[in-house]
Amino acid sequence: MSTKHINKNKKTALIIYKNNGKFYNVFDIDAYIFNILFNYKVINNKAGFPDNALNKIINTIENEKISYQIIYKDKDAEGKKFKFNTYSKYYNEAKNKILLNDKLNLINKKLMVASADDLERIIDIINESL
């Protein structure tokens, strides 16, 4: 996900969507926050989890004092707002992770077309840096 896809209006809460089946989904920056919190994979700017994991998810989110809202198709939304909401902390961490991933993807593309000699030099430089 490129940072150009990040919503310019800063959000203040995680938005979790309940789909028709037995899964919940989070999208865009919230998917990356879930990657940070739960190590869930982000595919096409989306992360999901089964309904039997909801209690664990909510407990973690509430322990971290992250405001959230769960959107249901057939009933009213529910959620919790914290006076000292830490959503912006995780938002910024996720945004930085996206920027880092973009840089790594660009480096990977360049490495894929580099010559063997260039790769050897790059590997030497990396080994010297570590």
N, CA, C and O atoms as a Tinker XYZ file with bonds, in Angstrom:
   520  protein
     1  N      0.849000   -1.177000    0.000000    73     2
     2  CA     0.000000    0.000000    0.000000    64     1     3
     3  C      0.887000    1.229000    0.000000    63     2     4     5
     4  O      1.710000    1.404000    0.899000    81     3
     5  N      0.734000    2.043000   -0.957000    73     3     6
     6  CA     1.480000    3.288000   -1.032000    64     5     7
     7  C      0.846000    4.306000   -0.098000    63     6     8     9
     8  O     -0.357000    4.262000    0.159000    81     7
     9  N      1.659000    5.218000    0.405000    73     7    10
    10  CA     1.122000    6.224000    1.328000    64     9    11
    11  C      0.126000    7.137000    0.641000    63    10    12    13
    12  O     -0.668000    7.788000    1.319000    81    11
    13  N      0.141000    7.206000   -0.674000    73    11    14
    14  CA    -0.833000    8.056000   -1.355000    64    13    15
    15  C     -2.258000    7.533000   -1.160000    63    14    16    17
    16  O     -3.221000    8.266000   -1.386000    81    15
    17  N     -2.400000    6.258000   -0.738000    73    15    18
    18  CA    -3.713000    5.690000   -0.481000    64    17    19
    19  C     -4.176000    5.902000    0.949000    63    18    20    21
    20  O     -5.313000    5.569000    1.284000    81    19
    21  N     -3.327000    6.445000    1.788000    73    19    22
    22  CA    -3.699000    6.677000    3.182000    64    21    23
    23  C     -4.630000    7.883000    3.237000    63    22    24    25
    24  O     -4.363000    8.923000    2.636000    81    23
    25  N     -5.696000    7.725000    3.950000    73    23    26
    26  CA    -6.684000    8.782000    4.095000    64    25    27
    27  C     -6.030000   10.039000    4.657000    63    26    28    29
    28  O     -5.355000    9.993000    5.685000    81    27
    29  N     -6.236000   11.154000    3.977000    73    27    30
    30  CA    -5.653000   12.421000    4.416000    64    29    31
    31  C     -6.302000   12.921000    5.713000    63    30    32    33
    32  O     -5.648000   13.588000    6.515000    81    31
    33  N     -7.576000   12.602000    5.919000    73    31    34
    34  CA    -8.242000   12.972000    7.159000    64    33    35
    35  C     -7.886000   11.937000    8.209000    63    34    36    37
    36  O     -8.245000   10.766000    8.088000    81    35
    37  N     -7.181000   12.373000    9.232000    73    35    38
    38  CA    -6.729000   11.407000   10.228000    64    37    39
    39  C     -7.890000   10.795000   10.973000    63    38    40    41
    40  O     -8.733000   11.499000   11.527000    81    39
    41  N     -7.925000    9.485000   10.979000    73    39    42
    42  CA    -8.959000    8.759000   11.700000    64    41    43
    43  C     -8.638000    8.767000   13.189000    63    42    44    45
    44  O     -7.506000    9.034000   13.595000    81    43
    45  N     -9.649000    8.472000   13.991000    73    43    46
    46  CA    -9.444000    8.438000   15.434000    64    45    47
    47  C     -9.844000    7.098000   16.043000    63    46    48    49
    48  O     -9.780000    6.926000   17.260000    81    47
    49  N    -10.259000    6.136000   15.194000    73    47    50
    50  CA   -10.677000    4.839000   15.724000    64    49    51
    51  C    -10.512000    3.754000   14.670000    63    50    52    53
    52  O    -10.622000    4.001000   13.469000    81    51
    53  N    -10.246000    2.546000   15.153000    73    51    54
    54  CA   -10.252000    1.370000   14.279000    64    53    55
    55  C    -11.687000    1.117000   13.843000    63    54    56    57
    56  O    -12.616000    1.249000   14.640000    81    55
    57  N    -11.864000    0.757000   12.589000    73    55    58
    58  CA   -13.181000    0.382000   12.095000    64    57    59
    59  C    -13.114000   -1.086000   11.690000    63    58    60    61
    60  O    -12.344000   -1.466000   10.808000    81    59
    61  N    -13.922000   -1.895000   12.339000    73    59    62
    62  CA   -13.976000   -3.336000   12.078000    64    61    63
    63  C    -15.329000   -3.627000   11.444000    63    62    64    65
    64  O    -16.369000   -3.208000   11.952000    81    63
    65  N    -15.305000   -4.348000   10.331000    73    63    66
    66  CA   -16.544000   -4.671000    9.617000    64    65    67
    67  C    -16.863000   -6.152000    9.771000    63    66    68    69
    68  O    -15.998000   -7.005000    9.571000    81    67
    69  N    -18.097000   -6.451000   10.123000    73    67    70
    70  CA   -18.578000   -7.834000   10.174000    64    69    71
    71  C    -19.219000   -8.132000    8.832000    63    70    72    73
    72  O    -20.163000   -7.454000    8.428000    81    71
    73  N    -18.701000   -9.157000    8.130000    73    71    74
    74  CA   -19.308000   -9.504000    6.853000    64    73    75
    75  C    -20.451000  -10.495000    7.062000    63    74    76    77
    76  O    -20.793000  -10.823000    8.198000    81    75
    77  N    -21.032000  -10.966000    5.977000    73    75    78
    78  CA   -22.184000  -11.877000    6.082000    64    77    79
    79  C    -21.827000  -13.227000    6.685000    63    78    80    81
    80  O    -22.675000  -13.879000    7.294000    81    79
    81  N    -20.587000  -13.645000    6.521000    73    79    82
    82  CA   -20.175000  -14.953000    7.029000    64    81    83
    83  C    -19.708000  -14.885000    8.463000    63    82    84    85
    84  O    -20.261000  -14.150000    9.282000    81    83
    85  N    -18.686000  -15.660000    8.753000    73    83    86
    86  CA   -18.169000  -15.753000   10.120000    64    85    87
    87  C    -16.852000  -15.000000   10.268000    63    86    88    89
    88  O    -16.028000  -15.354000   11.110000    81    87
    89  N    -16.647000  -13.964000    9.457000    73    87    90
    90  CA   -15.399000  -13.227000    9.501000    64    89    91
    91  C    -15.623000  -11.738000    9.688000    63    90    92    93
    92  O    -16.658000  -11.184000    9.321000    81    91
    93  N    -14.614000  -11.114000   10.272000    73    91    94
    94  CA   -14.538000   -9.666000   10.402000    64    93    95
    95  C    -13.381000   -9.204000    9.536000    63    94    96    97
    96  O    -12.417000   -9.942000    9.328000    81    95
    97  N    -13.477000   -7.978000    9.029000    73    95    98
    98  CA   -12.415000   -7.420000    8.195000    64    97    99
    99  C    -12.064000   -6.011000    8.646000    63    98   100   101
   100  O    -12.903000   -5.281000    9.173000    81    99
   101  N    -10.822000   -5.652000    8.431000    73    99   102
   102  CA   -10.347000   -4.281000    8.590000    64   101   103
   103  C     -9.630000   -3.917000    7.301000    63   102   104   105
   104  O     -9.047000   -4.776000    6.639000    81   103
   105  N     -9.676000   -2.642000    6.950000    73   103   106
   106  CA    -9.158000   -2.205000    5.667000    64   105   107
   107  C     -8.145000   -1.077000    5.818000    63   106   108   109
   108  O     -8.105000   -0.365000    6.822000    81   107
   109  N     -7.327000   -0.945000    4.772000    73   107   110
   110  CA    -6.377000    0.153000    4.623000    64   109   111
   111  C     -5.467000    0.263000    5.839000    63   110   112   113
   112  O     -4.867000   -0.731000    6.250000    81   111
   113  N     -5.355000    1.440000    6.415000    73   111   114
   114  CA    -4.403000    1.656000    7.502000    64   113   115
   115  C     -4.737000    0.760000    8.701000    63   114   116   117
   116  O     -3.835000    0.317000    9.412000    81   115
   117  N     -6.019000    0.495000    8.926000    73   115   118
   118  CA    -6.408000   -0.371000   10.050000    64   117   119
   119  C     -5.896000   -1.799000    9.855000    63   118   120   121
   120  O     -5.572000   -2.477000   10.830000    81   119
   121  N     -5.822000   -2.257000    8.619000    73   119   122
   122  CA    -5.274000   -3.595000    8.352000    64   121   123
   123  C     -3.812000   -3.650000    8.779000    63   122   124   125
   124  O     -3.357000   -4.665000    9.307000    81   123
   125  N     -3.078000   -2.572000    8.555000    73   123   126
   126  CA    -1.667000   -2.535000    8.962000    64   125   127
   127  C     -1.530000   -2.417000   10.478000    63   126   128   129
   128  O     -0.566000   -2.923000   11.054000    81   127
   129  N     -2.475000   -1.760000   11.120000    73   127   130
   130  CA    -2.471000   -1.725000   12.583000    64   129   131
   131  C     -2.693000   -3.138000   13.122000    63   130   132   133
   132  O     -2.061000   -3.537000   14.100000    81   131
   133  N     -3.588000   -3.893000   12.487000    73   131   134
   134  CA    -3.804000   -5.285000   12.897000    64   133   135
   135  C     -2.557000   -6.129000   12.649000    63   134   136   137
   136  O     -2.274000   -7.057000   13.407000    81   135
   137  N     -1.825000   -5.816000   11.608000    73   135   138
   138  CA    -0.566000   -6.512000   11.363000    64   137   139
   139  C      0.400000   -6.259000   12.515000    63   138   140   141
   140  O      1.084000   -7.178000   12.966000    81   139
   141  N      0.456000   -5.039000   12.984000    73   139   142
   142  CA     1.340000   -4.685000   14.097000    64   141   143
   143  C      0.876000   -5.365000   15.395000    63   142   144   145
   144  O      1.687000   -5.932000   16.127000    81   143
   145  N     -0.415000   -5.304000   15.670000    73   143   146
   146  CA    -0.940000   -5.828000   16.934000    64   145   147
   147  C     -1.018000   -7.347000   16.977000    63   146   148   149
   148  O     -0.733000   -7.956000   18.008000    81   147
   149  N     -1.406000   -7.966000   15.850000    73   147   150
   150  CA    -1.720000   -9.394000   15.860000    64   149   151
   151  C     -0.915000  -10.208000   14.851000    63   150   152   153
   152  O     -1.076000  -11.424000   14.754000    81   151
   153  N     -0.059000   -9.537000   14.110000    73   151   154
   154  CA     0.749000  -10.182000   13.078000    64   153   155
   155  C     -0.117000  -10.804000   11.965000    63   154   156   157
   156  O      0.286000  -11.786000   11.341000    81   155
   157  N     -1.290000  -10.236000   11.724000    73   155   158
   158  CA    -2.144000  -10.702000   10.639000    64   157   159
   159  C     -1.580000  -10.221000    9.312000    63   158   160   161
   160  O     -1.075000   -9.103000    9.209000    81   159
   161  N     -1.668000  -11.069000    8.302000    73   159   162
   162  CA    -1.208000  -10.690000    6.978000    64   161   163
   163  C     -2.165000   -9.671000    6.374000    63   162   164   165
   164  O     -3.379000   -9.733000    6.570000    81   163
   165  N     -1.582000   -8.731000    5.632000    73   163   166
   166  CA    -2.368000   -7.747000    4.908000    64   165   167
   167  C     -2.304000   -8.124000    3.429000    63   166   168   169
   168  O     -1.229000   -8.163000    2.831000    81   167
   169  N     -3.467000   -8.400000    2.854000    73   167   170
   170  CA    -3.548000   -8.753000    1.444000    64   169   171
   171  C     -4.542000   -7.799000    0.789000    63   170   172   173
   172  O     -5.694000   -7.684000    1.208000    81   171
   173  N     -4.064000   -7.123000   -0.247000    73   171   174
   174  CA    -4.904000   -6.128000   -0.945000    64   173   175
   175  C     -5.507000   -5.119000    0.032000    63   174   176   177
   176  O     -6.691000   -4.791000   -0.044000    81   175
   177  N     -4.670000   -4.636000    0.947000    73   175   178
   178  CA    -5.060000   -3.624000    1.934000    64   177   179
   179  C     -6.193000   -4.085000    2.844000    63   178   180   181
   180  O     -6.998000   -3.272000    3.299000    81   179
   181  N     -6.255000   -5.381000    3.108000    73   179   182
   182  CA    -7.310000   -5.946000    3.951000    64   181   183
   183  C     -6.721000   -7.030000    4.847000    63   182   184   185
   184  O     -5.856000   -7.803000    4.435000    81   183
   185  N     -7.211000   -7.067000    6.078000    73   183   186
   186  CA    -6.885000   -8.158000    6.999000    64   185   187
   187  C     -8.204000   -8.656000    7.577000    63   186   188   189
   188  O     -9.167000   -7.899000    7.695000    81   187
   189  N     -8.236000   -9.919000    7.930000    73   187   190
   190  CA    -9.467000  -10.475000    8.474000    64   189   191
   191  C     -9.198000  -11.482000    9.566000    63   190   192   193
   192  O     -8.083000  -11.978000    9.726000    81   191
   193  N    -10.248000  -11.772000   10.316000    73   191   194
   194  CA   -10.144000  -12.761000   11.389000    64   193   195
   195  C    -11.506000  -13.399000   11.602000    63   194   196   197
   196  O    -12.533000  -12.781000   11.319000    81   195
   197  N    -11.526000  -14.645000   12.105000    73   195   198
   198  CA   -12.791000  -15.339000   12.332000    64   197   199
   199  C    -13.509000  -14.788000   13.558000    63   198   200   201
   200  O    -12.897000  -14.179000   14.435000    81   199
   201  N    -14.815000  -15.015000   13.598000    73   199   202
   202  CA   -15.599000  -14.470000   14.707000    64   201   203
   203  C    -15.208000  -15.041000   16.062000    63   202   204   205
   204  O    -15.439000  -14.398000   17.086000    81   203
   205  N    -14.618000  -16.242000   16.094000    73   203   206
   206  CA   -14.208000  -16.798000   17.391000    64   205   207
   207  C    -12.969000  -16.094000   17.959000    63   206   208   209
   208  O    -12.586000  -16.363000   19.098000    81   207
   209  N    -12.345000  -15.211000   17.200000    73   207   210
   210  CA   -11.198000  -14.443000   17.695000    64   209   211
   211  C    -11.600000  -13.054000   18.179000    63   210   212   213
   212  O    -10.756000  -12.305000   18.670000    81   211
   213  N    -12.871000  -12.704000   18.046000    73   211   214
   214  CA   -13.309000  -11.338000   18.370000    64   213   215
   215  C    -12.997000  -10.953000   19.814000    63   214   216   217
   216  O    -12.523000   -9.841000   20.051000    81   215
   217  N    -13.242000  -11.823000   20.778000    73   215   218
   218  CA   -12.975000  -11.474000   22.179000    64   217   219
   219  C    -11.506000  -11.157000   22.401000    63   218   220   221
   220  O    -11.181000  -10.198000   23.101000    81   219
   221  N    -10.610000  -11.951000   21.815000    73   219   222
   222  CA    -9.170000  -11.692000   21.932000    64   221   223
   223  C     -8.823000  -10.340000   21.305000    63   222   224   225
   224  O     -8.049000   -9.562000   21.863000    81   223
   225  N     -9.408000  -10.078000   20.140000    73   223   226
   226  CA    -9.155000   -8.813000   19.433000    64   225   227
   227  C     -9.606000   -7.638000   20.298000    63   226   228   229
   228  O     -8.844000   -6.698000   20.524000    81   227
   229  N    -10.835000   -7.697000   20.774000    73   227   230
   230  CA   -11.386000   -6.601000   21.575000    64   229   231
   231  C    -10.589000   -6.410000   22.856000    63   230   232   233
   232  O    -10.299000   -5.275000   23.236000    81   231
   233  N    -10.229000   -7.497000   23.530000    73   231   234
   234  CA    -9.432000   -7.381000   24.757000    64   233   235
   235  C     -8.112000   -6.680000   24.493000    63   234   236   237
   236  O     -7.712000   -5.801000   25.256000    81   235
   237  N     -7.437000   -7.058000   23.423000    73   235   238
   238  CA    -6.152000   -6.425000   23.091000    64   237   239
   239  C     -6.339000   -4.957000   22.746000    63   238   240   241
   240  O     -5.598000   -4.101000   23.228000    81   239
   241  N     -7.335000   -4.664000   21.906000    73   239   242
   242  CA    -7.590000   -3.276000   21.508000    64   241   243
   243  C     -7.906000   -2.425000   22.742000    63   242   244   245
   244  O     -7.395000   -1.314000   22.883000    81   243
   245  N     -8.739000   -2.947000   23.620000    73   243   246
   246  CA    -9.093000   -2.188000   24.824000    64   245   247
   247  C     -7.910000   -2.061000   25.781000    63   246   248   249
   248  O     -7.731000   -1.012000   26.399000    81   247
   249  N     -7.102000   -3.113000   25.913000    73   247   250
   250  CA    -5.899000   -3.017000   26.754000    64   249   251
   251  C     -4.938000   -1.961000   26.236000    63   250   252   253
   252  O     -4.250000   -1.301000   27.014000    81   251
   253  N     -4.894000   -1.803000   24.917000    73   251   254
   254  CA    -4.023000   -0.795000   24.307000    64   253   255
   255  C     -4.673000    0.592000   24.277000    63   254   256   257
   256  O     -4.051000    1.561000   23.840000    81   255
   257  N     -5.916000    0.684000   24.739000    73   255   258
   258  CA    -6.672000    1.950000   24.784000    64   257   259
   259  C     -6.853000    2.542000   23.383000    63   258   260   261
   260  O     -6.681000    3.743000   23.173000    81   259
   261  N     -7.202000    1.680000   22.439000    73   259   262
   262  CA    -7.466000    2.112000   21.072000    64   261   263
   263  C     -8.976000    2.193000   20.889000    63   262   264   265
   264  O     -9.684000    1.205000   21.088000    81   263
   265  N     -9.462000    3.355000   20.516000    73   263   266
   266  CA   -10.888000    3.486000   20.232000    64   265   267
   267  C    -11.213000    2.663000   18.996000    63   266   268   269
   268  O    -10.407000    2.554000   18.072000    81   267
   269  N    -12.423000    2.080000   18.997000    73   267   270
   270  CA   -12.807000    1.235000   17.871000    64   269   271
   271  C    -14.310000    1.274000   17.672000    63   270   272   273
   272  O    -15.071000    1.681000   18.549000    81   271
   273  N    -14.708000    0.838000   16.492000    73   271   274
   274  CA   -16.120000    0.688000   16.182000    64   273   275
   275  C    -16.273000   -0.572000   15.345000    63   274   276   277
   276  O    -15.479000   -0.822000   14.438000    81   275
   277  N    -17.291000   -1.361000   15.648000    73   275   278
   278  CA   -17.612000   -2.552000   14.863000    64   277   279
   279  C    -18.883000   -2.248000   14.085000    63   278   280   281
   280  O    -19.909000   -1.898000   14.667000    81   279
   281  N    -18.807000   -2.381000   12.775000    73   279   282
   282  CA   -19.938000   -2.101000   11.894000    64   281   283
   283  C    -20.562000   -3.432000   11.481000    63   282   284   285
   284  O    -19.896000   -4.288000   10.898000    81   283
   285  N    -21.843000   -3.593000   11.791000    73   283   286
   286  CA   -22.591000   -4.789000   11.417000    64   285   287
   287  C    -23.557000   -4.431000   10.292000    63   286   288   289
   288  O    -24.028000   -3.297000   10.212000    81   287
   289  N    -23.850000   -5.398000    9.423000    73   287   290
   290  CA   -24.796000   -5.152000    8.335000    64   289   291
   291  C    -26.238000   -5.116000    8.831000    63   290   292   293
   292  O    -27.056000   -4.361000    8.304000    81   291
   293  N    -26.553000   -5.921000    9.835000    73   291   294
   294  CA   -27.954000   -6.075000   10.215000    64   293   295
   295  C    -28.302000   -5.561000   11.615000    63   294   296   297
   296  O    -29.409000   -5.797000   12.098000    81   295
   297  N    -27.371000   -4.863000   12.270000    73   295   298
   298  CA   -27.697000   -4.283000   13.571000    64   297   299
   299  C    -26.838000   -3.053000   13.805000    63   298   300   301
   300  O    -25.932000   -2.757000   13.025000    81   299
   301  N    -27.123000   -2.351000   14.867000    73   299   302
   302  CA   -26.413000   -1.114000   15.160000    64   301   303
   303  C    -24.929000   -1.365000   15.421000    63   302   304   305
   304  O    -24.534000   -2.415000   15.925000    81   303
   305  N    -24.141000   -0.389000   15.069000    73   303   306
   306  CA   -22.704000   -0.461000   15.331000    64   305   307
   307  C    -22.464000   -0.404000   16.834000    63   306   308   309
   308  O    -23.278000    0.124000   17.591000    81   307
   309  N    -21.340000   -0.953000   17.245000    73   307   310
   310  CA   -20.941000   -0.866000   18.648000    64   309   311
   311  C    -19.463000   -0.520000   18.691000    63   310   312   313
   312  O    -18.744000   -0.684000   17.705000    81   311
   313  N    -19.031000   -0.053000   19.815000    73   311   314
   314  CA   -17.624000    0.292000   19.933000    64   313   315
   315  C    -17.328000    0.937000   21.267000    63   314   316   317
   316  O    -18.145000    0.921000   22.188000    81   315
   317  N    -16.147000    1.500000   21.346000    73   315   318
   318  CA   -15.714000    2.127000   22.586000    64   317   319
   319  C    -14.751000    3.250000   22.240000    63   318   320   321
   320  O    -13.870000    3.094000   21.395000    81   319
   321  N    -14.932000    4.385000   22.906000    73   319   322
   322  CA   -14.015000    5.516000   22.759000    64   321   323
   323  C    -13.284000    5.699000   24.074000    63   322   324   325
   324  O    -13.879000    5.659000   25.151000    81   323
   325  N    -11.979000    5.902000   23.962000    73   323   326
   326  CA   -11.165000    6.127000   25.148000    64   325   327
   327  C    -10.791000    7.598000   25.226000    63   326   328   329
   328  O    -10.487000    8.229000   24.213000    81   327
   329  N    -10.818000    8.137000   26.445000    73   327   330
   330  CA   -10.427000    9.531000   26.643000    64   329   331
   331  C     -8.980000    9.737000   26.206000    63   330   332   333
   332  O     -8.663000   10.731000   25.552000    81   331
   333  N     -8.119000    8.819000   26.558000    73   331   334
   334  CA    -6.716000    8.879000   26.148000    64   333   335
   335  C     -6.492000    7.822000   25.068000    63   334   336   337
   336  O     -5.797000    6.829000   25.284000    81   335
   337  N     -7.081000    8.052000   23.927000    73   335   338
   338  CA    -7.065000    7.138000   22.796000    64   337   339
   339  C     -5.651000    7.040000   22.205000    63   338   340   341
   340  O     -5.016000    8.061000   21.943000    81   339
   341  N     -5.164000    5.819000   21.998000    73   339   342
   342  CA    -3.830000    5.617000   21.422000    64   341   343
   343  C     -3.880000    5.282000   19.931000    63   342   344   345
   344  O     -2.873000    4.862000   19.360000    81   343
   345  N     -5.045000    5.465000   19.294000    73   343   346
   346  CA    -5.157000    5.133000   17.873000    64   345   347
   347  C     -4.097000    5.859000   17.042000    63   346   348   349
   348  O     -3.488000    5.253000   16.160000    81   347
   349  N     -3.871000    7.132000   17.307000    73   347   350
   350  CA    -2.922000    7.903000   16.490000    64   349   351
   351  C     -1.505000    7.332000   16.588000    63   350   352   353
   352  O     -0.751000    7.381000   15.617000    81   351
   353  N     -1.143000    6.797000   17.744000    73   351   354
   354  CA     0.169000    6.157000   17.907000    64   353   355
   355  C      0.292000    4.975000   16.940000    63   354   356   357
   356  O      1.288000    4.850000   16.228000    81   355
   357  N     -0.716000    4.119000   16.921000    73   355   358
   358  CA    -0.687000    2.953000   16.031000    64   357   359
   359  C     -0.866000    3.355000   14.573000    63   358   360   361
   360  O     -0.298000    2.726000   13.680000    81   359
   361  N     -1.647000    4.392000   14.329000    73   359   362
   362  CA    -1.813000    4.931000   12.976000    64   361   363
   363  C     -0.449000    5.347000   12.420000    63   362   364   365
   364  O     -0.100000    4.989000   11.295000    81   363
   365  N      0.312000    6.096000   13.203000    73   363   366
   366  CA     1.634000    6.558000   12.755000    64   365   367
   367  C      2.604000    5.395000   12.580000    63   366   368   369
   368  O      3.396000    5.382000   11.638000    81   367
   369  N      2.546000    4.422000   13.483000    73   367   370
   370  CA     3.411000    3.252000   13.363000    64   369   371
   371  C      3.081000    2.463000   12.086000    63   370   372   373
   372  O      3.978000    1.996000   11.385000    81   371
   373  N      1.794000    2.325000   11.799000    73   371   374
   374  CA     1.379000    1.614000   10.583000    64   373   375
   375  C      1.786000    2.399000    9.339000    63   374   376   377
   376  O      2.231000    1.811000    8.354000    81   375
   377  N      1.636000    3.710000    9.377000    73   375   378
   378  CA     2.029000    4.549000    8.242000    64   377   379
   379  C      3.528000    4.400000    7.979000    63   378   380   381
   380  O      3.945000    4.296000    6.826000    81   379
   381  N      4.334000    4.389000    9.034000    73   379   382
   382  CA     5.774000    4.193000    8.883000    64   381   383
   383  C      6.096000    2.809000    8.327000    63   382   384   385
   384  O      7.021000    2.649000    7.531000    81   383
   385  N      5.322000    1.811000    8.754000    73   383   386
   386  CA     5.527000    0.454000    8.240000    64   385   387
   387  C      5.220000    0.402000    6.741000    63   386   388   389
   388  O      5.932000   -0.255000    5.982000    81   387
   389  N      4.176000    1.085000    6.324000    73   387   390
   390  CA     3.826000    1.135000    4.905000    64   389   391
   391  C      4.942000    1.808000    4.112000    63   390   392   393
   392  O      5.328000    1.320000    3.050000    81   391
   393  N      5.459000    2.914000    4.614000    73   391   394
   394  CA     6.556000    3.612000    3.935000    64   393   395
   395  C      7.784000    2.712000    3.818000    63   394   396   397
   396  O      8.424000    2.664000    2.767000    81   395
   397  N      8.110000    2.003000    4.890000    73   395   398
   398  CA     9.243000    1.089000    4.874000    64   397   399
   399  C      9.009000   -0.040000    3.869000    63   398   400   401
   400  O      9.915000   -0.401000    3.119000    81   399
   401  N      7.797000   -0.595000    3.853000    73   399   402
   402  CA     7.476000   -1.650000    2.882000    64   401   403
   403  C      7.601000   -1.147000    1.450000    63   402   404   405
   404  O      8.092000   -1.865000    0.579000    81   403
   405  N      7.158000    0.088000    1.204000    73   403   406
   406  CA     7.294000    0.671000   -0.136000    64   405   407
   407  C      8.768000    0.772000   -0.543000    63   406   408   409
   408  O      9.129000    0.466000   -1.679000    81   407
   409  N      9.609000    1.202000    0.394000    73   407   410
   410  CA    11.048000    1.311000    0.108000    64   409   411
   411  C     11.654000   -0.067000   -0.149000    63   410   412   413
   412  O     12.447000   -0.238000   -1.075000    81   411
   413  N     11.280000   -1.043000    0.671000    73   411   414
   414  CA    11.799000   -2.401000    0.478000    64   413   415
   415  C     11.346000   -2.992000   -0.849000    63   414   416   417
   416  O     12.121000   -3.674000   -1.520000    81   415
   417  N     10.105000   -2.737000   -1.232000    73   415   418
   418  CA     9.618000   -3.223000   -2.527000    64   417   419
   419  C     10.383000   -2.592000   -3.685000    63   418   420   421
   420  O     10.686000   -3.266000   -4.669000    81   419
   421  N     10.692000   -1.316000   -3.576000    73   419   422
   422  CA    11.462000   -0.637000   -4.610000    64   421   423
   423  C     12.871000   -1.212000   -4.701000    63   422   424   425
   424  O     13.380000   -1.450000   -5.796000    81   423
   425  N     13.504000   -1.436000   -3.544000    73   423   426
   426  CA    14.835000   -2.048000   -3.526000    64   425   427
   427  C     14.780000   -3.435000   -4.133000    63   426   428   429
   428  O     15.661000   -3.801000   -4.912000    81   427
   429  N     13.772000   -4.210000   -3.797000    73   427   430
   430  CA    13.633000   -5.562000   -4.328000    64   429   431
   431  C     13.505000   -5.544000   -5.849000    63   430   432   433
   432  O     14.114000   -6.368000   -6.531000    81   431
   433  N     12.720000   -4.615000   -6.381000    73   431   434
   434  CA    12.570000   -4.498000   -7.840000    64   433   435
   435  C     13.918000   -4.192000   -8.496000    63   434   436   437
   436  O     14.249000   -4.749000   -9.543000    81   435
   437  N     14.682000   -3.310000   -7.877000    73   435   438
   438  CA    15.992000   -2.961000   -8.426000    64   437   439
   439  C     16.963000   -4.132000   -8.343000    63   438   440   441
   440  O     17.766000   -4.352000   -9.250000    81   439
   441  N     16.883000   -4.884000   -7.240000    73   439   442
   442  CA    17.766000   -6.040000   -7.093000    64   441   443
   443  C     17.449000   -7.125000   -8.123000    63   442   444   445
   444  O     18.351000   -7.828000   -8.578000    81   443
   445  N     16.201000   -7.263000   -8.486000    73   443   446
   446  CA    15.787000   -8.296000   -9.441000    64   445   447
   447  C     16.402000   -8.077000  -10.830000    63   446   448   449
   448  O     16.562000   -9.028000  -11.595000    81   447
   449  N     16.742000   -6.834000  -11.149000    73   447   450
   450  CA    17.307000   -6.550000  -12.484000    64   449   451
   451  C     18.802000   -6.217000  -12.418000    63   450   452   453
   452  O     19.419000   -5.916000  -13.440000    81   451
   453  N     19.376000   -6.274000  -11.223000    73   451   454
   454  CA    20.796000   -5.947000  -11.067000    64   453   455
   455  C     21.668000   -7.087000  -11.607000    63   454   456   457
   456  O     21.272000   -8.252000  -11.616000    81   455
   457  N     22.844000   -6.712000  -12.047000    73   455   458
   458  CA    23.794000   -7.715000  -12.527000    64   457   459
   459  C     24.386000   -8.478000  -11.344000    63   458   460   461
   460  O     24.274000   -8.051000  -10.195000    81   459
   461  N     25.012000   -9.604000  -11.642000    73   459   462
   462  CA    25.634000  -10.416000  -10.591000    64   461   463
   463  C     26.731000   -9.635000   -9.883000    63   462   464   465
   464  O     26.865000   -9.728000   -8.662000    81   463
   465  N     27.513000   -8.871000  -10.626000    73   463   466
   466  CA    28.583000   -8.059000  -10.020000    64   465   467
   467  C     27.993000   -7.005000   -9.074000    63   466   468   469
   468  O     28.500000   -6.797000   -7.972000    81   467
   469  N     26.920000   -6.348000   -9.516000    73   467   470
   470  CA    26.275000   -5.344000   -8.664000    64   469   471
   471  C     25.717000   -5.980000   -7.393000    63   470   472   473
   472  O     25.818000   -5.409000   -6.307000    81   471
   473  N     25.131000   -7.162000   -7.538000    73   471   474
   474  CA    24.591000   -7.848000   -6.363000    64   473   475
   475  C     25.685000   -8.205000   -5.375000    63   474   476   477
   476  O     25.494000   -8.071000   -4.167000    81   475
   477  N     26.829000   -8.657000   -5.869000    73   475   478
   478  CA    27.966000   -8.973000   -4.986000    64   477   479
   479  C     28.410000   -7.736000   -4.221000    63   478   480   481
   480  O     28.667000   -7.808000   -3.019000    81   479
   481  N     28.503000   -6.592000   -4.912000    73   479   482
   482  CA    28.907000   -5.343000   -4.251000    64   481   483
   483  C     27.874000   -4.927000   -3.202000    63   482   484   485
   484  O     28.231000   -4.501000   -2.104000    81   483
   485  N     26.609000   -5.054000   -3.546000    73   483   486
   486  CA    25.545000   -4.680000   -2.616000    64   485   487
   487  C     25.578000   -5.577000   -1.384000    63   486   488   489
   488  O     25.433000   -5.094000   -0.261000    81   487
   489  N     25.766000   -6.860000   -1.584000    73   487   490
   490  CA    25.845000   -7.803000   -0.462000    64   489   491
   491  C     27.032000   -7.476000    0.434000    63   490   492   493
   492  O     26.916000   -7.529000    1.659000    81   491
   493  N     28.174000   -7.139000   -0.165000    73   491   494
   494  CA    29.345000   -6.751000    0.623000    64   493   495
   495  C     29.060000   -5.512000    1.466000    63   494   496   497
   496  O     29.437000   -5.444000    2.636000    81   495
   497  N     28.388000   -4.530000    0.854000    73   495   498
   498  CA    28.070000   -3.293000    1.584000    64   497   499
   499  C     27.120000   -3.585000    2.747000    63   498   500   501
   500  O     27.295000   -3.056000    3.844000    81   499
   501  N     26.123000   -4.423000    2.503000    73   499   502
   502  CA    25.178000   -4.776000    3.567000    64   501   503
   503  C     25.891000   -5.520000    4.687000    63   502   504   505
   504  O     25.673000   -5.225000    5.862000    81   503
   505  N     26.737000   -6.477000    4.338000    73   503   506
   506  CA    27.475000   -7.236000    5.359000    64   505   507
   507  C     28.383000   -6.341000    6.177000    63   506   508   509
   508  O     28.528000   -6.550000    7.382000    81   507
   509  N     28.993000   -5.359000    5.558000    73   507   510
   510  CA    29.849000   -4.419000    6.283000    64   509   511
   511  C     29.032000   -3.528000    7.224000    63   510   512   513
   512  O     29.522000   -3.109000    8.273000    81   511
   513  N     27.803000   -3.250000    6.848000    73   511   514
   514  CA    26.951000   -2.383000    7.658000    64   513   515
   515  C     26.399000   -3.082000    8.890000    63   514   516   517
   516  O     26.073000   -2.437000    9.886000    81   515
   517  N     26.295000   -4.401000    8.816000    73   515   518
   518  CA    25.704000   -5.144000    9.940000    64   517   519
   519  C     26.740000   -5.451000   10.933000    63   518   520
   520  O     26.449000   -6.072000   11.956000    81   519
